Amino acid sequence: MKLSTKGRYGLRAMVDLVVHSAEEPVPLSNIAARQHISENYLEQLIARLKKAGLVTGVRGAGGGYIPSRCAEEISVGDVLRALEGSLDPVDCPGLSEENGCDGADVCVTKYVWKRINDSINQAVDEIKISDLVRESREVAEKNRIPGSCCEKKE
């Protein structure tokens, strides 16, 4: 399974949005600048996240976007599925009850595909945006230690 830039950039944008929206809505231009994502492309990603109910737009002066739910309630899987669609790397018709394949009753490999699909979905659903925000803050804090060999130069 390989995620497209939609999933990768969209996840970065969602984390950025949560980190920076505590005080006020975040304009897309700010996210685009911090994450080095084209503002036009970011608009497309945010539109998908908005349609999925993950972000809300705030109009007017001081407007921008905010998360629709708290970060503890939004999983990485929610974000990736909103942007990429199904995350199942194997589309096996034998796993579908409605449009199954002719050999589903005797096919043993469908159990392999189901376990792979389930494992991926479980993994991304267990990671919450709040986990990534926490990790982001820890990384930022490490890079601010004065005199550290790892201090980030700007």
C-alpha angles and dihedrals in degrees: 000000000000123000119220125228087268091068097037097045093038092055091049090049092050092052090047090050093052093046094051103034099073092100104027144346114292120235115227090235090064093051091045092052095047095044097037092236124142109258091225092053091045089054089058092049094047090049089058092046090049092050089052090053095246099116135030127209120227114204130210136032109348090018129145134115136314132182112267092219135024116279092248089063097050118079129201085242091058091054096043094047091049089055104031105025117223115014093204107124091199121054100198115176088203089071092059118087093201104045101021123160127255093251097047093109093060102028113111097179091070087076090059092050092047093052092048092048093046093047094053093046092047092049095052093041092054093056111080126201087241088063090055092046090052091048090047091054092048091051091048091049092050090053092053098058105123114235094012118141086230096051110139113241118214 
